[in-house]
Amino acid sequence: MSMHIIDGFSLDETKFVIQSHVIAMFLPSLFTPMVVKLFDSGK
């Protein structure tokens, strides 16, 4: 909300930042099992 109200960004710009953040936080979880398996297979 501060991006839009205080910093003066448009709603479209604010929406893009929020969507990008959600994707950036979720996307690594899809690759985590492969990384864990890669490091675990060395035992």
CHARMM internal coordinates of N, CA and C (Angstrom, degrees):
IC EDIT
DIST 1 N 1 CA 1.4485
DIST 1 CA 1 C 1.5249
ANGL 1 N 1 CA 1 C 110.65
DIST 1 C 2 N 1.3224
ANGL 1 CA 1 C 2 N 116.38
DIHE 1 N 1 CA 1 C 2 N -34.53
DIST 2 N 2 CA 1.4630
ANGL 1 C 2 N 2 CA 117.66
DIHE 1 CA 1 C 2 N 2 CA -178.43
DIST 2 CA 2 C 1.5264
ANGL 2 N 2 CA 2 C 111.26
DIHE 1 C 2 N 2 CA 2 C -67.87
DIST 2 C 3 N 1.3307
ANGL 2 CA 2 C 3 N 117.01
DIHE 2 N 2 CA 2 C 3 N -29.29
DIST 3 N 3 CA 1.4700
ANGL 2 C 3 N 3 CA 118.70
DIHE 2 CA 2 C 3 N 3 CA 176.83
DIST 3 CA 3 C 1.5184
ANGL 3 N 3 CA 3 C 110.63
DIHE 2 C 3 N 3 CA 3 C -60.28
DIST 3 C 4 N 1.3154
ANGL 3 CA 3 C 4 N 115.50
DIHE 3 N 3 CA 3 C 4 N -40.88
DIST 4 N 4 CA 1.4602
ANGL 3 C 4 N 4 CA 119.73
DIHE 3 CA 3 C 4 N 4 CA -176.33
DIST 4 CA 4 C 1.5240
ANGL 4 N 4 CA 4 C 111.78
DIHE 3 C 4 N 4 CA 4 C -82.17
DIST 4 C 5 N 1.3114
ANGL 4 CA 4 C 5 N 116.64
DIHE 4 N 4 CA 4 C 5 N -48.41
DIST 5 N 5 CA 1.4686
ANGL 4 C 5 N 5 CA 120.54
DIHE 4 CA 4 C 5 N 5 CA -172.81
DIST 5 CA 5 C 1.5277
ANGL 5 N 5 CA 5 C 111.88
DIHE 4 C 5 N 5 CA 5 C -79.33
DIST 5 C 6 N 1.3242
ANGL 5 CA 5 C 6 N 116.96
DIHE 5 N 5 CA 5 C 6 N -49.80
DIST 6 N 6 CA 1.4616
ANGL 5 C 6 N 6 CA 120.32
DIHE 5 CA 5 C 6 N 6 CA -173.59
DIST 6 CA 6 C 1.5262
ANGL 6 N 6 CA 6 C 111.95
DIHE 5 C 6 N 6 CA 6 C -86.51
DIST 6 C 7 N 1.3447
ANGL 6 CA 6 C 7 N 116.49
DIHE 6 N 6 CA 6 C 7 N -46.49
DIST 7 N 7 CA 1.4604
ANGL 6 C 7 N 7 CA 120.22
DIHE 6 CA 6 C 7 N 7 CA -174.45
DIST 7 CA 7 C 1.5255
ANGL 7 N 7 CA 7 C 113.47
DIHE 6 C 7 N 7 CA 7 C -86.35
DIST 7 C 8 N 1.3182
ANGL 7 CA 7 C 8 N 117.96
DIHE 7 N 7 CA 7 C 8 N -12.40
DIST 8 N 8 CA 1.4524
ANGL 7 C 8 N 8 CA 121.62
DIHE 7 CA 7 C 8 N 8 CA 173.47
DIST 8 CA 8 C 1.5175
ANGL 8 N 8 CA 8 C 116.37
DIHE 7 C 8 N 8 CA 8 C 81.67
DIST 8 C 9 N 1.3288
ANGL 8 CA 8 C 9 N 117.92
DIHE 8 N 8 CA 8 C 9 N 17.80
DIST 9 N 9 CA 1.4604
ANGL 8 C 9 N 9 CA 119.68
DIHE 8 CA 8 C 9 N 9 CA 176.19
DIST 9 CA 9 C 1.5213
ANGL 9 N 9 CA 9 C 109.45
DIHE 8 C 9 N 9 CA 9 C -74.69
DIST 9 C 10 N 1.3277
ANGL 9 CA 9 C 10 N 116.25
DIHE 9 N 9 CA 9 C 10 N 152.39
DIST 10 N 10 CA 1.4638
ANGL 9 C 10 N 10 CA 119.91
DIHE 9 CA 9 C 10 N 10 CA 178.34
DIST 10 CA 10 C 1.5251
ANGL 10 N 10 CA 10 C 109.44
DIHE 9 C 10 N 10 CA 10 C -71.93
DIST 10 C 11 N 1.3185
ANGL 10 CA 10 C 11 N 115.93
DIHE 10 N 10 CA 10 C 11 N 165.75
DIST 11 N 11 CA 1.4625
ANGL 10 C 11 N 11 CA 119.83
DIHE 10 CA 10 C 11 N 11 CA 178.12
DIST 11 CA 11 C 1.5251
ANGL 11 N 11 CA 11 C 111.09
DIHE 10 C 11 N 11 CA 11 C -65.22
DIST 11 C 12 N 1.3270
ANGL 11 CA 11 C 12 N 117.47
DIHE 11 N 11 CA 11 C 12 N -35.31
DIST 12 N 12 CA 1.4632
ANGL 11 C 12 N 12 CA 120.27
DIHE 11 CA 11 C 12 N 12 CA 178.25
DIST 12 CA 12 C 1.5246
ANGL 12 N 12 CA 12 C 111.16
DIHE 11 C 12 N 12 CA 12 C -64.32
DIST 12 C 13 N 1.3262
ANGL 12 CA 12 C 13 N 117.37
DIHE 12 N 12 CA 12 C 13 N -42.49
DIST 13 N 13 CA 1.4672
ANGL 12 C 13 N 13 CA 120.67
DIHE 12 CA 12 C 13 N 13 CA 178.42
DIST 13 CA 13 C 1.5244
ANGL 13 N 13 CA 13 C 110.93
DIHE 12 C 13 N 13 CA 13 C -65.98
DIST 13 C 14 N 1.3047
ANGL 13 CA 13 C 14 N 116.14
DIHE 13 N 13 CA 13 C 14 N -41.62
DIST 14 N 14 CA 1.4633
ANGL 13 C 14 N 14 CA 120.78
DIHE 13 CA 13 C 14 N 14 CA 178.53
DIST 14 CA 14 C 1.5209
ANGL 14 N 14 CA 14 C 110.31
DIHE 13 C 14 N 14 CA 14 C -63.84
DIST 14 C 15 N 1.3245
ANGL 14 CA 14 C 15 N 116.63
DIHE 14 N 14 CA 14 C 15 N -43.51
DIST 15 N 15 CA 1.4653
ANGL 14 C 15 N 15 CA 121.57
DIHE 14 CA 14 C 15 N 15 CA 179.09
DIST 15 CA 15 C 1.5322
ANGL 15 N 15 CA 15 C 110.51
DIHE 14 C 15 N 15 CA 15 C -60.79
DIST 15 C 16 N 1.3255
ANGL 15 CA 15 C 16 N 116.99
DIHE 15 N 15 CA 15 C 16 N -42.23
DIST 16 N 16 CA 1.4599
ANGL 15 C 16 N 16 CA 120.75
DIHE 15 CA 15 C 16 N 16 CA -179.90
DIST 16 CA 16 C 1.5267
ANGL 16 N 16 CA 16 C 110.98
DIHE 15 C 16 N 16 CA 16 C -62.37
DIST 16 C 17 N 1.3203
ANGL 16 CA 16 C 17 N 117.06
DIHE 16 N 16 CA 16 C 17 N -42.23
DIST 17 N 17 CA 1.4701
ANGL 16 C 17 N 17 CA 120.77
DIHE 16 CA 16 C 17 N 17 CA -179.85
DIST 17 CA 17 C 1.5256
ANGL 17 N 17 CA 17 C 110.71
DIHE 16 C 17 N 17 CA 17 C -64.60
DIST 17 C 18 N 1.3173
ANGL 17 CA 17 C 18 N 117.20
DIHE 17 N 17 CA 17 C 18 N -43.39
DIST 18 N 18 CA 1.4656
ANGL 17 C 18 N 18 CA 120.56
DIHE 17 CA 17 C 18 N 18 CA -179.58
DIST 18 CA 18 C 1.5266
ANGL 18 N 18 CA 18 C 110.22
DIHE 17 C 18 N 18 CA 18 C -65.46
DIST 18 C 19 N 1.3346
ANGL 18 CA 18 C 19 N 117.25
DIHE 18 N 18 CA 18 C 19 N -44.51
DIST 19 N 19 CA 1.4574
ANGL 18 C 19 N 19 CA 120.37
DIHE 18 CA 18 C 19 N 19 CA 178.97
DIST 19 CA 19 C 1.5302
ANGL 19 N 19 CA 19 C 111.25
DIHE 18 C 19 N 19 CA 19 C -63.10
DIST 19 C 20 N 1.3092
ANGL 19 CA 19 C 20 N 116.62
DIHE 19 N 19 CA 19 C 20 N -42.44
DIST 20 N 20 CA 1.4612
ANGL 19 C 20 N 20 CA 120.72
DIHE 19 CA 19 C 20 N 20 CA 179.09
DIST 20 CA 20 C 1.5214
ANGL 20 N 20 CA 20 C 111.08
DIHE 19 C 20 N 20 CA 20 C -62.48
DIST 20 C 21 N 1.3137
ANGL 20 CA 20 C 21 N 116.17
DIHE 20 N 20 CA 20 C 21 N -40.15
DIST 21 N 21 CA 1.4638
ANGL 20 C 21 N 21 CA 120.83
DIHE 20 CA 20 C 21 N 21 CA 179.52
DIST 21 CA 21 C 1.5289
ANGL 21 N 21 CA 21 C 110.51
DIHE 20 C 21 N 21 CA 21 C -64.37
DIST 21 C 22 N 1.3283
ANGL 21 CA 21 C 22 N 117.16
DIHE 21 N 21 CA 21 C 22 N -45.07
DIST 22 N 22 CA 1.4646
ANGL 21 C 22 N 22 CA 120.57
DIHE 21 CA 21 C 22 N 22 CA 179.96
DIST 22 CA 22 C 1.5254
ANGL 22 N 22 CA 22 C 110.26
DIHE 21 C 22 N 22 CA 22 C -62.07
DIST 22 C 23 N 1.3220
ANGL 22 CA 22 C 23 N 117.25
DIHE 22 N 22 CA 22 C 23 N -43.87
DIST 23 N 23 CA 1.4635
ANGL 22 C 23 N 23 CA 121.01
DIHE 22 CA 22 C 23 N 23 CA 178.91
DIST 23 CA 23 C 1.5274
ANGL 23 N 23 CA 23 C 110.36
DIHE 22 C 23 N 23 CA 23 C -64.23
DIST 23 C 24 N 1.3207
ANGL 23 CA 23 C 24 N 117.10
DIHE 23 N 23 CA 23 C 24 N -44.34
DIST 24 N 24 CA 1.4643
ANGL 23 C 24 N 24 CA 120.85
DIHE 23 CA 23 C 24 N 24 CA -179.10
DIST 24 CA 24 C 1.5273
ANGL 24 N 24 CA 24 C 111.66
DIHE 23 C 24 N 24 CA 24 C -64.16
DIST 24 C 25 N 1.3139
ANGL 24 CA 24 C 25 N 117.90
DIHE 24 N 24 CA 24 C 25 N -30.51
DIST 25 N 25 CA 1.4547
ANGL 24 C 25 N 25 CA 120.54
DIHE 24 CA 24 C 25 N 25 CA 178.55
DIST 25 CA 25 C 1.5321
ANGL 25 N 25 CA 25 C 111.18
DIHE 24 C 25 N 25 CA 25 C -79.53
DIST 25 C 26 N 1.3403
ANGL 25 CA 25 C 26 N 117.94
DIHE 25 N 25 CA 25 C 26 N -31.56
DIST 26 N 26 CA 1.4659
ANGL 25 C 26 N 26 CA 121.77
DIHE 25 CA 25 C 26 N 26 CA -176.06
DIST 26 CA 26 C 1.5204
ANGL 26 N 26 CA 26 C 112.67
DIHE 25 C 26 N 26 CA 26 C -86.21
DIST 26 C 27 N 1.3146
ANGL 26 CA 26 C 27 N 118.37
DIHE 26 N 26 CA 26 C 27 N -38.20
DIST 27 N 27 CA 1.4536
ANGL 26 C 27 N 27 CA 122.94
DIHE 26 CA 26 C 27 N 27 CA -172.31
DIST 27 CA 27 C 1.5300
ANGL 27 N 27 CA 27 C 114.05
DIHE 26 C 27 N 27 CA 27 C -57.00
DIST 27 C 28 N 1.3273
ANGL 27 CA 27 C 28 N 119.99
DIHE 27 N 27 CA 27 C 28 N -44.19
DIST 28 N 28 CA 1.4732
ANGL 27 C 28 N 28 CA 118.61
DIHE 27 CA 27 C 28 N 28 CA 179.57
DIST 28 CA 28 C 1.5281
ANGL 28 N 28 CA 28 C 113.86
DIHE 27 C 28 N 28 CA 28 C -60.22
DIST 28 C 29 N 1.3193
ANGL 28 CA 28 C 29 N 117.91
DIHE 28 N 28 CA 28 C 29 N -26.28
DIST 29 N 29 CA 1.4613
ANGL 28 C 29 N 29 CA 119.88
DIHE 28 CA 28 C 29 N 29 CA -179.76
DIST 29 CA 29 C 1.5257
ANGL 29 N 29 CA 29 C 111.78
DIHE 28 C 29 N 29 CA 29 C -66.22
DIST 29 C 30 N 1.3310
ANGL 29 CA 29 C 30 N 117.58
DIHE 29 N 29 CA 29 C 30 N -21.10
DIST 30 N 30 CA 1.4648
ANGL 29 C 30 N 30 CA 119.94
DIHE 29 CA 29 C 30 N 30 CA 177.57
DIST 30 CA 30 C 1.5267
ANGL 30 N 30 CA 30 C 111.46
DIHE 29 C 30 N 30 CA 30 C -73.95
DIST 30 C 31 N 1.3394
ANGL 30 CA 30 C 31 N 116.91
DIHE 30 N 30 CA 30 C 31 N -26.97
DIST 31 N 31 CA 1.4555
ANGL 30 C 31 N 31 CA 121.14
DIHE 30 CA 30 C 31 N 31 CA -177.24
DIST 31 CA 31 C 1.5275
ANGL 31 N 31 CA 31 C 113.18
DIHE 30 C 31 N 31 CA 31 C -100.00
DIST 31 C 32 N 1.3040
ANGL 31 CA 31 C 32 N 118.21
DIHE 31 N 31 CA 31 C 32 N -10.00
DIST 32 N 32 CA 1.4623
ANGL 31 C 32 N 32 CA 121.66
DIHE 31 CA 31 C 32 N 32 CA -177.38
DIST 32 CA 32 C 1.5302
ANGL 32 N 32 CA 32 C 113.03
DIHE 31 C 32 N 32 CA 32 C -58.27
DIST 32 C 33 N 1.3453
ANGL 32 CA 32 C 33 N 119.91
DIHE 32 N 32 CA 32 C 33 N -44.55
DIST 33 N 33 CA 1.4752
ANGL 32 C 33 N 33 CA 117.91
DIHE 32 CA 32 C 33 N 33 CA 179.35
DIST 33 CA 33 C 1.5265
ANGL 33 N 33 CA 33 C 113.19
DIHE 32 C 33 N 33 CA 33 C -60.21
DIST 33 C 34 N 1.3264
ANGL 33 CA 33 C 34 N 117.49
DIHE 33 N 33 CA 33 C 34 N -36.82
DIST 34 N 34 CA 1.4641
ANGL 33 C 34 N 34 CA 119.82
DIHE 33 CA 33 C 34 N 34 CA 178.75
DIST 34 CA 34 C 1.5220
ANGL 34 N 34 CA 34 C 111.35
DIHE 33 C 34 N 34 CA 34 C -66.96
DIST 34 C 35 N 1.3168
ANGL 34 CA 34 C 35 N 116.98
DIHE 34 N 34 CA 34 C 35 N -39.46
DIST 35 N 35 CA 1.4632
ANGL 34 C 35 N 35 CA 120.85
DIHE 34 CA 34 C 35 N 35 CA 179.47
DIST 35 CA 35 C 1.5227
ANGL 35 N 35 CA 35 C 110.32
DIHE 34 C 35 N 35 CA 35 C -67.73
DIST 35 C 36 N 1.3136
ANGL 35 CA 35 C 36 N 117.11
DIHE 35 N 35 CA 35 C 36 N -41.80
DIST 36 N 36 CA 1.4703
ANGL 35 C 36 N 36 CA 120.64
DIHE 35 CA 35 C 36 N 36 CA 178.49
DIST 36 CA 36 C 1.5159
ANGL 36 N 36 CA 36 C 109.71
DIHE 35 C 36 N 36 CA 36 C -63.16
DIST 36 C 37 N 1.3293
ANGL 36 CA 36 C 37 N 117.51
DIHE 36 N 36 CA 36 C 37 N -43.28
DIST 37 N 37 CA 1.4571
ANGL 36 C 37 N 37 CA 120.81
DIHE 36 CA 36 C 37 N 37 CA 179.43
DIST 37 CA 37 C 1.5321
ANGL 37 N 37 CA 37 C 110.76
DIHE 36 C 37 N 37 CA 37 C -64.39
DIST 37 C 38 N 1.3142
ANGL 37 CA 37 C 38 N 116.86
DIHE 37 N 37 CA 37 C 38 N -37.47
DIST 38 N 38 CA 1.4608
ANGL 37 C 38 N 38 CA 121.02
DIHE 37 CA 37 C 38 N 38 CA 179.01
DIST 38 CA 38 C 1.5260
ANGL 38 N 38 CA 38 C 111.45
DIHE 37 C 38 N 38 CA 38 C -62.66
DIST 38 C 39 N 1.3233
ANGL 38 CA 38 C 39 N 117.24
DIHE 38 N 38 CA 38 C 39 N -45.18
DIST 39 N 39 CA 1.4530
ANGL 38 C 39 N 39 CA 120.54
DIHE 38 CA 38 C 39 N 39 CA -179.17
DIST 39 CA 39 C 1.5254
ANGL 39 N 39 CA 39 C 112.17
DIHE 38 C 39 N 39 CA 39 C -77.05
DIST 39 C 40 N 1.3156
ANGL 39 CA 39 C 40 N 117.44
DIHE 39 N 39 CA 39 C 40 N -27.96
DIST 40 N 40 CA 1.4561
ANGL 39 C 40 N 40 CA 121.31
DIHE 39 CA 39 C 40 N 40 CA -178.53
DIST 40 CA 40 C 1.5292
ANGL 40 N 40 CA 40 C 111.63
DIHE 39 C 40 N 40 CA 40 C -78.07
DIST 40 C 41 N 1.3304
ANGL 40 CA 40 C 41 N 117.67
DIHE 40 N 40 CA 40 C 41 N -24.97
DIST 41 N 41 CA 1.4540
ANGL 40 C 41 N 41 CA 120.13
DIHE 40 CA 40 C 41 N 41 CA -176.61
DIST 41 CA 41 C 1.5301
ANGL 41 N 41 CA 41 C 112.72
DIHE 40 C 41 N 41 CA 41 C -72.30
DIST 41 C 42 N 1.3133
ANGL 41 CA 41 C 42 N 117.52
DIHE 41 N 41 CA 41 C 42 N -11.27
DIST 42 N 42 CA 1.4583
ANGL 41 C 42 N 42 CA 121.03
DIHE 41 CA 41 C 42 N 42 CA -179.46
DIST 42 CA 42 C 1.5220
ANGL 42 N 42 CA 42 C 113.42
DIHE 41 C 42 N 42 CA 42 C -76.53
DIST 42 C 43 N 1.3158
ANGL 42 CA 42 C 43 N 119.10
DIHE 42 N 42 CA 42 C 43 N -7.01
DIST 43 N 43 CA 1.4634
ANGL 42 C 43 N 43 CA 122.01
DIHE 42 CA 42 C 43 N 43 CA -177.87
DIST 43 CA 43 C 1.5130
ANGL 43 N 43 CA 43 C 111.44
DIHE 42 C 43 N 43 CA 43 C -79.18
END
COOR INIT
IC SEED 1 N 1 CA 1 C
IC BUILD
